[in-house]
Amino acid sequence: MREWPPIAEPELLRRLAFDDAEFAEFIGDIVTALPARECDEEAIALALAYPWARPLGSYLLRDGELEAFEAMAPEPRREILADFADAAGGRLPLIAIGSNGAPETLRRKFAHFSDAEDRTVLVLSGHLHGFDVGVAANPTMYGSMPATLFPSRGTAVRAAVLWVTPAQFTQLAWSEISYRLGKLRTRFDVEESAAHFDEVVVFVSRFGTFCPQGEPVALAAIPAERRSAPELSQRQLLGAAAALALGPGTSAEGLVRGVFEQPAETMGRVAATIHKAALPFASERWAPFG
């Protein structure tokens, strides 16, 4: 694994270095300052649709235009792989397990860059071994329970590797507010080629994996081979979280509305209930950023 790309922003470095107490104070201040927002049917549908539409295979995203790997001839495909993986280019392999694998998310996060290289990203689909994808024990500001990893012996979960520039890496680190950043020593097999990685960079939730019945559950929208954990849909996971935080009979839609319309009160109940139904991330294969 190549070295970490340089992060020049002192405020981002300070946030990445937070311990649990510092993070709790930081996120508490954010929640307290959140204004009430309108929650319409479109907002609810977006929350329930997480992790959103992603291509089945690898793709190149350049200036917002998507080119599927399967549509390329073998030689151009090999050249693109070699170019993005060249250490001289400064790109880093970063695992995407949720919405960061969706083209629309990457368009939104990278479109503002002035350098064309920073508006271009190679997304390699494949399988991450020894882990599965559940959801964080905390809803986002848009209402979804976002993806996070948990160890799962023998499982190979569907994921993607993003070959990111230092600017893209920094942008993603800024956007993943409630996640720890680190390196994971495990195998990732690329779907359309014999390429593989033995170490990747990944974000894991500081809130841990949601365990509605005491054990981690997998996010059903993320397929996996040899999955041992039970799986639930985003709607089911939000419904289980809603029952814990807001009382039996509260629907997934009710929790999403609460996040929008009564953010401080709703997140206070989340902290008192859902946070306690979590498995903190821990793995001997994990090395935190620093």
C-alpha positions as CSV (number, residue, x, y, z in Angstrom):
1,M,0.0,0.0,0.0
2,R,1.3,3.4,-0.9
3,E,1.5,6.2,1.7
4,W,-1.5,8.3,2.6
5,P,-2.1,11.3,0.3
6,P,-1.3,14.6,2.1
7,I,-4.2,16.3,3.8
8,A,-3.4,20.0,4.2
9,E,-6.6,21.2,5.9
10,P,-5.9,21.5,9.7
11,E,-9.6,21.4,10.6
12,L,-10.0,18.1,8.8
13,L,-7.0,16.6,10.4
14,R,-8.3,17.7,13.8
15,R,-11.7,16.0,13.1
16,L,-10.1,12.8,11.9
17,A,-8.1,12.6,15.2
18,F,-11.1,13.0,17.5
19,D,-11.4,10.4,20.2
20,D,-14.9,9.1,21.1
21,A,-15.6,11.9,23.7
22,E,-14.5,14.6,21.3
23,F,-16.6,13.2,18.5
24,A,-19.7,13.0,20.7
25,E,-19.3,16.7,21.6
26,F,-18.7,17.6,18.0
27,I,-21.7,15.8,16.6
28,G,-23.9,17.0,19.4
29,D,-23.1,20.6,18.5
30,I,-24.1,19.9,14.9
31,V,-27.4,18.2,15.8
32,T,-28.3,21.0,18.3
33,A,-27.8,23.6,15.5
34,L,-29.9,21.8,12.9
35,P,-33.0,23.7,11.8
36,A,-36.3,22.0,11.1
37,R,-36.8,21.1,7.4
38,E,-39.8,20.2,5.3
39,C,-40.0,16.4,4.7
40,D,-42.0,15.6,1.5
41,E,-42.6,12.2,-0.2
42,E,-39.6,12.7,-2.4
43,A,-37.3,13.1,0.7
44,I,-38.8,9.9,2.2
45,A,-38.4,8.0,-1.1
46,L,-34.8,9.1,-1.3
47,A,-34.0,7.9,2.2
48,L,-35.7,4.5,1.6
49,A,-33.8,4.0,-1.7
50,Y,-30.3,4.2,-0.1
51,P,-27.6,3.2,-1.3
52,W,-29.2,4.3,-4.6
53,A,-28.6,3.2,-8.1
54,R,-25.1,1.8,-9.0
55,P,-23.9,0.0,-12.2
56,L,-23.5,-3.7,-11.9
57,G,-19.9,-3.6,-13.1
58,S,-16.9,-1.4,-13.2
59,Y,-16.9,2.0,-14.9
60,L,-15.0,5.1,-15.7
61,L,-16.5,8.4,-14.7
62,R,-15.1,11.4,-16.6
63,D,-16.7,14.9,-16.4
64,G,-19.9,13.3,-15.4
65,E,-20.0,10.8,-18.3
66,L,-20.1,7.1,-17.5
67,E,-18.3,4.5,-19.6
68,A,-18.9,0.9,-18.6
69,F,-15.8,-1.4,-18.5
70,E,-17.7,-4.2,-20.2
71,A,-18.2,-2.0,-23.2
72,M,-14.5,-1.4,-23.6
73,A,-12.1,-3.5,-25.7
74,P,-9.6,-5.5,-23.7
75,E,-6.5,-3.4,-24.5
76,P,-8.0,0.0,-23.6
77,R,-9.3,-1.6,-20.4
78,R,-5.8,-2.8,-19.5
79,E,-4.3,0.6,-20.3
80,I,-6.8,2.4,-18.1
81,L,-6.2,0.0,-15.2
82,A,-2.4,0.4,-15.5
83,D,-2.7,4.2,-15.7
84,F,-4.9,4.6,-12.6
85,A,-2.9,2.1,-10.6
86,D,0.5,3.7,-11.4
87,A,2.0,5.0,-8.2
88,A,3.4,8.0,-10.0
89,G,-0.1,9.3,-10.6
90,G,-0.7,9.6,-6.9
91,R,-4.1,7.9,-6.8
92,L,-5.2,5.7,-3.9
93,P,-7.5,2.7,-3.8
94,L,-10.5,3.6,-1.6
95,I,-13.3,1.1,-0.8
96,A,-16.9,2.2,-1.4
97,I,-19.5,0.1,0.3
98,G,-22.5,2.4,0.0
99,S,-23.5,5.5,-1.8
100,N,-19.9,6.5,-2.8
101,G,-20.2,3.8,-5.4
102,A,-23.1,5.5,-7.1
103,P,-22.3,7.7,-10.1
104,E,-24.7,10.4,-9.0
105,T,-22.9,10.7,-5.6
106,L,-19.5,10.9,-7.3
107,R,-20.7,13.5,-9.8
108,R,-22.0,15.7,-6.9
109,K,-18.8,15.4,-4.9
110,F,-16.3,15.9,-7.7
111,A,-17.9,18.1,-10.3
112,H,-16.7,21.3,-8.8
113,F,-13.0,20.6,-9.2
114,S,-11.1,22.7,-11.8
115,D,-8.6,20.0,-12.7
116,A,-10.0,17.4,-15.1
117,E,-8.1,14.6,-13.3
118,D,-10.0,15.4,-10.1
119,R,-13.3,15.1,-12.1
120,T,-12.3,11.6,-13.3
121,V,-12.5,8.5,-11.2
122,L,-12.2,4.8,-12.0
123,V,-14.7,2.6,-10.1
124,L,-13.8,-1.1,-10.0
125,S,-16.5,-3.5,-8.8
126,G,-15.7,-6.7,-7.0
127,H,-15.8,-8.5,-3.7
128,L,-14.3,-7.6,-0.3
129,H,-13.4,-10.7,1.7
130,G,-13.9,-11.3,5.4
131,F,-16.4,-8.5,5.9
132,D,-20.0,-7.7,5.3
133,V,-22.0,-4.5,5.0
134,G,-24.6,-3.4,7.6
135,V,-25.7,0.0,8.5
136,A,-24.5,2.5,11.1
137,A,-26.5,2.9,14.3
138,N,-27.5,6.4,13.4
139,P,-29.5,7.9,10.6
140,T,-28.1,10.5,8.3
141,M,-29.4,14.0,7.9
142,Y,-31.3,12.8,4.8
143,G,-32.9,10.0,6.8
144,S,-31.1,6.8,5.7
145,M,-29.2,4.4,7.8
146,P,-25.8,4.6,6.0
147,A,-23.6,1.6,5.2
148,T,-20.7,0.4,7.3
149,L,-18.5,-2.7,7.5
150,F,-18.5,-5.4,10.1
151,P,-16.3,-8.5,10.2
152,S,-17.8,-11.7,8.8
153,R,-15.6,-14.7,8.4
154,G,-16.0,-16.4,5.0
155,T,-18.2,-13.7,3.5
156,A,-17.3,-11.9,0.3
157,V,-19.4,-8.8,0.0
158,R,-20.1,-6.7,-3.1
159,A,-18.1,-3.4,-3.0
160,A,-16.1,-1.1,-5.2
161,V,-12.6,0.3,-5.2
162,L,-12.4,4.0,-6.3
163,W,-9.0,5.1,-7.6
164,V,-9.0,8.6,-6.2
165,T,-6.7,11.6,-6.5
166,P,-5.4,13.4,-3.4
167,A,-8.1,16.1,-3.9
168,Q,-10.8,13.5,-4.3
169,F,-9.6,11.7,-1.2
170,T,-9.7,14.9,0.8
171,Q,-13.2,15.7,-0.5
172,L,-14.5,12.3,0.6
173,A,-12.8,12.5,4.0
174,W,-14.6,15.9,4.5
175,S,-18.0,14.4,3.5
176,E,-17.8,11.3,5.7
177,I,-18.4,13.2,8.9
178,S,-19.3,10.4,11.2
179,Y,-16.7,7.8,9.9
180,R,-13.2,6.8,10.9
181,L,-10.6,6.5,8.2
182,G,-8.1,3.6,8.0
183,K,-6.5,0.9,6.0
184,L,-7.8,-2.7,5.9
185,R,-5.6,-5.6,5.2
186,T,-7.9,-8.0,3.4
187,R,-8.4,-9.2,-0.2
188,F,-10.5,-7.4,-2.7
189,D,-11.0,-9.2,-6.1
190,V,-11.8,-7.0,-9.1
191,E,-14.7,-8.5,-11.1
192,E,-13.7,-8.0,-14.7
193,S,-10.0,-8.8,-14.4
194,A,-7.5,-10.9,-12.5
195,A,-6.5,-7.8,-10.5
196,H,-6.8,-7.8,-6.8
197,F,-5.8,-5.8,-3.7
198,D,-4.5,-7.0,-0.4
199,E,-4.9,-3.7,1.4
200,V,-7.4,-0.9,0.8
201,V,-8.4,2.4,2.4
202,V,-11.9,2.4,4.0
203,F,-14.3,4.5,6.1
204,V,-16.1,2.8,9.1
205,S,-18.8,4.3,11.2
206,R,-17.9,5.8,14.6
207,F,-21.4,4.8,15.7
208,G,-20.8,1.1,15.0
209,T,-23.1,-1.4,13.2
210,F,-26.8,-1.4,14.1
211,C,-27.8,-4.6,15.8
212,P,-31.6,-4.5,16.2
213,Q,-31.7,-8.0,17.7
214,G,-28.3,-8.0,19.4
215,E,-26.3,-9.1,16.3
216,P,-25.2,-7.3,13.2
217,V,-27.6,-7.5,10.2
218,A,-26.6,-7.0,6.6
219,L,-28.0,-4.4,4.3
220,A,-30.1,-6.4,1.8
221,A,-29.4,-4.0,-1.1
222,I,-25.7,-5.0,-1.0
223,P,-25.3,-8.6,-2.2
224,A,-22.7,-11.0,-0.8
225,E,-21.5,-14.5,-1.2
226,R,-21.5,-16.9,1.8
227,R,-23.4,-14.3,3.9
228,S,-24.0,-15.6,7.4
229,A,-25.8,-12.5,8.9
230,P,-29.5,-12.0,8.4
231,E,-30.4,-9.3,6.0
232,L,-32.9,-6.5,6.1
233,S,-33.9,-3.8,3.7
234,Q,-33.4,-0.1,4.3
235,R,-37.1,0.2,5.1
236,Q,-36.9,-2.6,7.6
237,L,-33.8,-1.3,9.3
238,L,-35.3,2.2,9.6
239,G,-38.5,0.6,11.0
240,A,-36.5,-1.3,13.6
241,A,-34.6,1.9,14.5
242,A,-37.9,3.9,14.7
243,A,-39.4,1.4,17.1
244,L,-36.4,1.7,19.4
245,A,-36.1,5.4,19.3
246,L,-39.7,6.6,18.9
247,G,-41.7,3.7,20.2
248,P,-43.4,0.6,18.9
249,G,-45.6,1.1,15.9
250,T,-43.5,4.0,14.6
251,S,-42.8,3.5,10.9
252,A,-39.6,4.0,8.9
253,E,-41.3,7.1,7.4
254,G,-41.9,8.3,10.9
255,L,-38.2,8.3,11.7
256,V,-37.3,10.0,8.5
257,R,-39.9,12.7,9.2
258,G,-38.5,13.1,12.7
259,V,-35.0,13.6,11.4
260,F,-36.2,16.4,9.1
261,E,-38.9,18.1,11.2
262,Q,-37.6,17.6,14.8
263,P,-33.9,16.9,14.4
264,A,-32.6,17.7,17.9
265,E,-35.4,15.8,19.7
266,T,-35.2,12.9,17.3
267,M,-31.5,12.6,17.4
268,G,-31.6,12.8,21.2
269,R,-33.8,9.8,21.3
270,V,-31.5,8.0,18.7
271,A,-28.6,8.6,21.0
272,A,-30.4,7.2,24.0
273,T,-31.6,4.1,22.2
274,I,-30.1,3.2,18.8
275,H,-26.6,4.0,19.8
276,K,-26.8,1.4,22.5
277,A,-27.9,-1.2,19.9
278,A,-24.6,-1.1,18.1
279,L,-21.5,-3.2,17.7
280,P,-18.3,-1.0,17.6
281,F,-16.0,-1.8,14.6
282,A,-13.0,-3.8,15.6
283,S,-10.6,-5.9,13.5
284,E,-7.0,-7.0,13.8
285,R,-6.8,-6.2,10.1
286,W,-7.6,-2.5,10.7
287,A,-5.1,0.3,11.0
288,P,-6.5,3.8,11.6
289,F,-5.4,6.9,9.8
290,G,-2.5,8.8,11.4
